[in-house]
Amino acid sequence: MKPSWDGTRYTSAQVLMQERRDIFERHWICVGRTKDLSRPGSFLRADAGTESVLLVRGRDGELRGLLNLCRHRGARLCVEREGELGSSLRCMYHGWTYGLDGRLTGAPHLRELTQEGAGKGGLDLHAVAAEEWLGYAWVNLAAAAAPLVEQMNPQLAHRLGSADALAEYTIDDLVAVASRIYDVRANWKMIFENFSECYHCPTLHPELSAALPYFRTGYGTISGPVGQGARLADHMTGFSLSGKPAAAPLPRLSVESHRTFNSVNLWPNTVLVLLPDHVVCFRVEPRAPDRTIITADWLFHPQAAAAPGFDPDDAITLLDIANRQDFEASERVQLGASSTHFAPVYPPREHVIGDFHRWVDDALGTREQSGTPSAVAREGGPA
């Protein structure tokens, strides 16, 4: 694939601002686990593009998304990452108080406000589309957000062969036994470019390639045949540094998947790694043109996690090594992006990077400038 983007796509603050508004505020993004959002009044604060969002569990059990913005003077309502609100949400500045559904329930001299024509309903917190899926909270700031499945099902089908391919992993039932937060000095798109190809695997990932011999071909589970995955090496009985499983296979997993590694990119900010005994979920958060925070959660079945002697460290270590190798390489590419001679060339084994570029250009409305057909139009769904 010929070069399509110059270095400014990775170094420009103006480009990132447009991406935050046109991608991260207009598409569904994964913002965090819902495990601590089971009680009425529990909340999670998250960033979505340029906005701060609160995910709040209502008294009716529904999870709602609300802008973290008091309607009075625009003060941020919550600065904590997560916690308990009790029965209401109160702004510390002037005491404006909202119910767990975002409705304004009280304010000093509220009658004067309504008499002036503002009306209580017009002073409720701004609502944000929110859904629960795979044990995570997802938000979309678009004015008329389509259901989450309309964004995710085409991506699942295009990479895994079926929108139902995740069902056997019962991800909703899994629990997070460990998390790693990576602060990477690279643009968020470089992270996804790296996750989109395995051309680098024989060079960069000796440990991973030993566990998954197919990766030595330069094709991986993202760039290889749809739905195929990669088989564990013959000497391995589980995906770990020692080659031993951390737990029994997931209860509903087909026998064909008991020795298979698979993965899928769910643009714009999520990657799932599917393994016989666990799943890893990556969330990608751009913080600056040259800085990205990546949170990885290792998810196991609750019975396995509660079993005596359960120790996931061996499995975590193998993927953590590969992650750190990936992110160091991405940081080196980021350093090169400021060069006037920066003009990447993509061999055929990196074809999914082209799909990703077209997806981003579509979302930004810049595809017509390149004259390249989008992956959605060409394939019937994102790669």
C-alpha positions as CSV (number, residue, x, y, z in Angstrom):
1,M,0.0,0.0,0.0
2,K,1.4,3.4,-0.9
3,P,1.8,6.0,1.8
4,S,-1.4,7.9,2.5
5,W,-0.8,9.9,5.6
6,D,2.1,12.3,6.4
7,G,3.6,12.8,9.8
8,T,1.2,15.6,10.8
9,R,-1.6,13.0,11.2
10,Y,0.4,11.8,14.2
11,T,1.9,15.0,15.6
12,S,-0.7,17.7,15.1
13,A,-2.8,18.9,18.0
14,Q,-5.4,20.2,15.5
15,V,-5.7,16.8,14.0
16,L,-6.2,15.2,17.4
17,M,-8.9,17.8,18.3
18,Q,-10.8,16.9,15.1
19,E,-10.4,13.2,15.9
20,R,-11.7,13.7,19.5
21,R,-14.8,15.5,18.2
22,D,-15.6,13.5,15.0
23,I,-14.4,10.0,16.2
24,F,-14.4,9.8,20.0
25,E,-17.5,11.9,20.4
26,R,-19.5,10.4,17.6
27,H,-18.8,6.7,17.9
28,W,-19.3,4.2,20.7
29,I,-16.3,3.9,22.9
30,C,-15.5,1.6,25.8
31,V,-14.9,3.6,29.0
32,G,-14.7,1.1,31.9
33,R,-15.8,-2.0,33.8
34,T,-19.3,-2.0,35.3
35,K,-18.4,-4.3,38.2
36,D,-18.5,-1.4,40.6
37,L,-21.7,0.1,39.2
38,S,-24.2,-2.4,40.6
39,R,-25.7,-0.3,43.3
40,P,-28.0,2.7,42.9
41,G,-25.9,5.9,43.1
42,S,-22.6,4.3,42.1
43,F,-20.8,6.2,39.4
44,L,-17.8,6.1,37.0
45,R,-16.2,9.1,35.5
46,A,-14.7,8.8,32.0
47,D,-13.4,11.0,29.2
48,A,-15.1,10.8,25.8
49,G,-13.3,13.0,23.2
50,T,-13.2,16.5,24.7
51,E,-16.0,15.8,27.3
52,S,-16.2,14.4,30.8
53,V,-19.0,11.8,31.2
54,L,-20.6,10.3,34.3
55,L,-22.0,6.8,34.2
56,V,-24.5,6.5,37.0
57,R,-26.6,3.6,38.1
58,G,-30.2,4.8,38.8
59,R,-32.6,3.7,41.4
60,D,-34.4,1.7,38.6
61,G,-31.2,-0.2,37.9
62,E,-30.6,1.5,34.6
63,L,-27.1,2.8,33.7
64,R,-27.3,6.4,32.4
65,G,-24.7,8.6,30.8
66,L,-24.6,12.3,31.9
67,L,-22.3,15.1,31.0
68,N,-20.1,15.9,34.0
69,L,-21.2,19.5,33.7
70,C,-23.4,21.5,36.1
71,R,-26.1,23.4,34.1
72,H,-25.6,26.5,36.2
73,R,-22.1,27.7,35.7
74,G,-20.5,24.7,34.1
75,A,-18.6,23.4,37.1
76,R,-17.4,19.8,36.9
77,L,-19.6,17.8,39.2
78,C,-17.3,14.9,40.0
79,V,-13.5,14.9,39.9
80,E,-13.1,11.4,41.4
81,R,-12.7,8.5,39.1
82,E,-15.5,6.4,40.7
83,G,-17.5,6.3,43.9
84,E,-21.0,6.6,45.4
85,L,-23.4,9.5,45.0
86,G,-26.0,8.4,47.4
87,S,-29.5,9.5,46.3
88,S,-28.5,12.6,44.4
89,L,-25.7,14.5,42.6
90,R,-24.9,18.0,44.1
91,C,-22.7,20.7,42.7
92,M,-20.3,21.9,45.3
93,Y,-20.3,25.5,43.9
94,H,-23.9,26.7,44.4
95,G,-25.6,23.6,45.6
96,W,-27.6,22.7,42.4
97,T,-28.8,19.2,43.0
98,Y,-29.8,16.5,40.5
99,G,-31.4,13.1,40.7
100,L,-29.6,10.0,39.6
101,D,-31.5,10.3,36.3
102,G,-30.0,13.8,35.7
103,R,-33.1,15.8,36.5
104,L,-32.7,19.0,38.4
105,T,-34.4,18.5,41.8
106,G,-33.3,21.5,43.8
107,A,-31.3,24.8,43.7
108,P,-31.2,27.9,45.8
109,H,-34.1,30.2,44.7
110,L,-35.2,27.6,42.1
111,R,-38.6,29.3,41.8
112,E,-37.0,32.5,40.6
113,L,-35.3,30.5,37.8
114,T,-38.5,28.9,36.6
115,Q,-40.4,32.2,36.8
116,E,-37.8,33.7,34.5
117,G,-38.8,31.1,31.9
118,A,-35.9,28.7,32.1
119,G,-38.1,25.8,33.2
120,K,-36.8,23.0,35.4
121,G,-36.7,20.5,32.4
122,G,-34.4,22.8,30.5
123,L,-31.9,22.8,33.3
124,D,-31.5,19.0,33.6
125,L,-28.0,17.5,33.0
126,H,-27.2,16.7,29.4
127,A,-27.8,13.1,28.6
128,V,-25.3,10.8,26.9
129,A,-26.2,7.5,25.2
130,A,-24.9,4.6,27.3
131,E,-25.0,0.9,27.0
132,E,-23.6,-2.1,28.8
133,W,-21.9,-4.9,26.8
134,L,-19.3,-7.5,27.7
135,G,-19.2,-6.3,31.3
136,Y,-18.2,-2.8,30.2
137,A,-19.9,0.6,29.9
138,W,-19.9,2.2,26.5
139,V,-20.9,5.8,25.6
140,N,-21.7,7.7,22.5
141,L,-22.0,11.5,22.5
142,A,-23.7,11.8,19.1
143,A,-27.0,13.6,19.1
144,A,-28.8,10.6,17.7
145,A,-26.6,7.7,18.4
146,A,-27.5,4.4,16.7
147,P,-27.5,1.3,18.9
148,L,-24.1,-0.1,19.9
149,V,-24.7,-3.3,17.9
150,E,-24.8,-1.4,14.6
151,Q,-21.2,-0.3,15.1
152,M,-19.8,-3.5,16.6
153,N,-21.6,-6.3,14.6
154,P,-20.0,-5.4,11.2
155,Q,-16.6,-5.3,12.8
156,L,-17.1,-8.7,14.5
157,A,-18.4,-10.3,11.4
158,H,-15.7,-8.9,9.2
159,R,-12.8,-10.1,11.4
160,L,-14.2,-13.2,13.3
161,G,-16.7,-14.3,10.6
162,S,-19.9,-13.8,12.7
163,A,-21.4,-11.1,14.9
164,D,-22.1,-13.9,17.4
165,A,-18.5,-15.1,17.5
166,L,-18.0,-13.7,21.1
167,A,-20.9,-15.7,22.6
168,E,-18.9,-18.8,23.4
169,Y,-16.5,-16.7,25.5
170,T,-19.3,-15.5,27.8
171,I,-17.4,-12.2,28.4
172,D,-20.3,-10.7,30.3
173,D,-19.7,-13.3,33.0
174,L,-16.0,-12.9,33.4
175,V,-14.2,-11.0,36.2
176,A,-11.1,-8.8,35.9
177,V,-8.3,-10.4,38.0
178,A,-5.6,-8.0,36.9
179,S,-5.1,-4.8,35.0
180,R,-2.1,-3.0,33.5
181,I,-2.0,0.6,32.5
182,Y,0.5,1.6,29.8
183,D,1.5,5.2,29.3
184,V,2.8,5.2,25.7
185,R,4.5,8.1,24.1
186,A,2.9,7.5,20.7
187,N,-0.2,8.6,18.8
188,W,-3.3,6.4,19.3
189,K,-3.5,5.6,15.6
190,M,0.1,4.1,15.7
191,I,-1.2,1.8,18.5
192,F,-3.9,0.5,16.2
193,E,-1.6,0.3,13.2
194,N,0.6,-2.0,15.3
195,F,-2.3,-4.1,16.5
196,S,-3.5,-4.4,12.8
197,E,-0.5,-6.4,11.5
198,C,1.9,-9.1,12.5
199,Y,4.6,-8.4,9.9
200,H,6.6,-7.3,12.9
201,C,6.0,-10.4,15.0
202,P,9.0,-12.6,13.9
203,T,11.4,-9.7,14.6
204,L,9.8,-8.0,17.6
205,H,8.1,-10.9,19.5
206,P,10.2,-14.0,19.9
207,E,8.2,-15.1,23.0
208,L,4.9,-14.6,21.3
209,S,6.0,-16.2,18.1
210,A,7.3,-19.2,19.9
211,A,3.8,-19.7,21.5
212,L,2.0,-19.0,18.2
213,P,4.1,-20.4,15.3
214,Y,1.6,-18.9,12.7
215,F,2.8,-15.4,13.7
216,R,6.2,-16.3,12.3
217,T,4.7,-16.0,8.8
218,G,4.1,-12.3,9.3
219,Y,0.3,-12.8,9.4
220,G,-1.6,-12.6,12.6
221,T,-5.2,-13.1,13.7
222,I,-6.1,-9.5,12.6
223,S,-4.4,-9.7,9.2
224,G,-4.9,-13.5,8.4
225,P,-7.9,-15.4,7.1
226,V,-11.2,-14.3,8.6
227,G,-12.1,-16.3,11.8
228,Q,-9.2,-18.6,11.6
229,G,-7.2,-17.5,14.7
230,A,-3.8,-18.9,15.5
231,R,-3.1,-22.4,17.1
232,L,-0.9,-22.7,20.1
233,A,2.5,-24.4,19.6
234,D,2.3,-28.2,19.9
235,H,4.4,-28.2,23.1
236,M,2.0,-25.8,24.8
237,T,-1.2,-26.6,26.7
238,G,-2.0,-23.0,27.6
239,F,-1.2,-19.4,26.6
240,S,1.5,-18.5,29.1
241,L,5.2,-18.0,29.3
242,S,5.6,-21.6,30.7
243,G,3.1,-23.0,28.2
244,K,0.7,-24.1,30.9
245,P,-2.9,-22.9,31.2
246,A,-3.9,-20.6,34.0
247,A,-7.4,-22.2,34.2
248,A,-9.7,-24.7,32.6
249,P,-11.1,-23.7,29.2
250,L,-14.1,-21.2,29.4
251,P,-17.2,-23.3,30.1
252,R,-19.1,-22.7,26.8
253,L,-16.0,-22.7,24.6
254,S,-16.1,-25.1,21.6
255,V,-13.5,-27.8,21.5
256,E,-12.1,-26.3,18.3
257,S,-11.3,-23.1,20.3
258,H,-9.5,-24.9,23.1
259,R,-6.1,-24.3,21.5
260,T,-6.8,-21.1,19.6
261,F,-5.7,-17.5,20.0
262,N,-7.8,-14.9,18.3
263,S,-8.3,-11.1,18.5
264,V,-10.4,-8.3,17.0
265,N,-10.0,-4.6,16.8
266,L,-13.3,-2.7,17.6
267,W,-12.6,0.8,16.4
268,P,-12.2,3.4,17.6
269,N,-10.8,2.4,21.1
270,T,-11.1,-1.3,21.9
271,V,-9.2,-4.5,21.2
272,L,-10.2,-8.0,22.4
273,V,-7.8,-10.9,22.7
274,L,-9.6,-14.2,22.9
275,L,-7.9,-17.1,24.6
276,P,-9.0,-20.6,25.7
277,D,-9.1,-19.8,29.4
278,H,-9.4,-16.0,29.5
279,V,-10.0,-12.8,27.5
280,V,-8.0,-9.6,27.5
281,C,-9.7,-6.3,26.8
282,F,-7.6,-3.2,25.8
283,R,-9.0,0.3,26.0
284,V,-7.2,3.0,24.1
285,E,-7.4,6.7,25.3
286,P,-5.6,9.5,23.4
287,R,-4.3,12.1,25.7
288,A,-2.0,14.1,23.4
289,P,-0.8,13.7,19.8
290,D,2.2,11.8,21.1
291,R,0.7,10.2,24.2
292,T,-1.8,7.4,24.6
293,I,-3.0,5.6,27.8
294,I,-3.8,1.9,27.3
295,T,-5.7,-0.1,29.9
296,A,-5.5,-3.9,29.6
297,D,-7.8,-6.1,31.7
298,W,-7.3,-9.8,32.1
299,L,-10.7,-11.5,32.4
300,F,-11.2,-15.0,33.8
301,H,-14.3,-17.0,34.7
302,P,-15.3,-16.3,38.4
303,Q,-15.1,-20.0,39.4
304,A,-11.5,-20.2,38.1
305,A,-10.5,-16.9,39.8
306,A,-11.9,-18.3,43.1
307,A,-10.3,-21.7,42.9
308,P,-7.5,-22.5,45.4
309,G,-4.1,-21.9,44.0
310,F,-5.3,-19.8,41.0
311,D,-2.4,-17.8,39.7
312,P,-2.7,-15.9,36.4
313,D,0.7,-14.2,36.5
314,D,2.3,-16.7,34.0
315,A,-0.4,-15.9,31.4
316,I,-0.3,-12.2,32.1
317,T,3.5,-12.1,31.7
318,L,3.5,-13.5,28.2
319,L,1.1,-10.8,26.8
320,D,2.6,-8.1,28.9
321,I,6.0,-8.8,27.4
322,A,4.5,-8.5,23.9
323,N,2.7,-5.3,24.8
324,R,5.8,-3.6,26.0
325,Q,7.7,-4.6,22.9
326,D,4.8,-3.2,20.8
327,F,4.7,0.1,22.6
328,E,8.4,0.7,22.5
329,A,8.3,0.1,18.8
330,S,5.4,2.5,18.4
331,E,7.3,5.2,20.4
332,R,10.2,4.9,18.0
333,V,7.8,5.4,15.0
334,Q,6.4,8.4,16.8
335,L,9.9,9.9,17.0
336,G,10.2,9.4,13.3
337,A,6.9,11.1,12.5
338,S,8.3,14.6,12.9
339,S,10.8,14.1,10.0
340,T,10.0,15.8,6.7
341,H,10.9,12.5,5.1
342,F,8.3,10.4,7.1
343,A,6.5,8.4,4.4
344,P,5.6,4.9,5.6
345,V,5.3,2.1,3.1
346,Y,3.0,-0.9,3.9
347,P,3.7,-4.4,2.5
348,P,0.7,-6.6,1.6
349,R,0.9,-8.3,5.1
350,E,-0.1,-4.9,6.5
351,H,-3.2,-4.5,4.5
352,V,-5.5,-4.0,7.5
353,I,-3.7,-0.7,8.2
354,G,-5.1,0.5,4.9
355,D,-8.6,-0.5,6.2
356,F,-8.0,1.4,9.4
357,H,-6.9,4.5,7.5
358,R,-10.0,4.5,5.4
359,W,-12.2,4.0,8.5
360,V,-10.6,7.1,10.1
361,D,-10.8,9.1,7.0
362,D,-14.5,8.2,6.6
363,A,-15.1,9.3,10.2
364,L,-13.3,12.6,9.7
365,G,-15.0,13.2,6.3
366,T,-11.6,13.3,4.6
367,R,-11.9,10.1,2.5
368,E,-13.0,11.9,-0.6
369,Q,-9.7,13.8,-0.7
370,S,-7.8,10.6,-1.1
371,G,-10.2,9.0,-3.6
372,T,-9.9,5.7,-1.8
373,P,-13.1,3.6,-1.3
374,S,-13.9,3.0,2.3
375,A,-13.6,-0.5,3.9
376,V,-17.3,-0.2,4.8
377,A,-18.4,0.3,1.2
378,R,-15.9,-2.2,-0.2
379,E,-16.3,-5.1,2.3
380,G,-19.6,-4.5,4.0
381,G,-18.1,-3.6,7.3
382,P,-14.9,-2.3,9.0
383,A,-11.9,-4.7,9.2
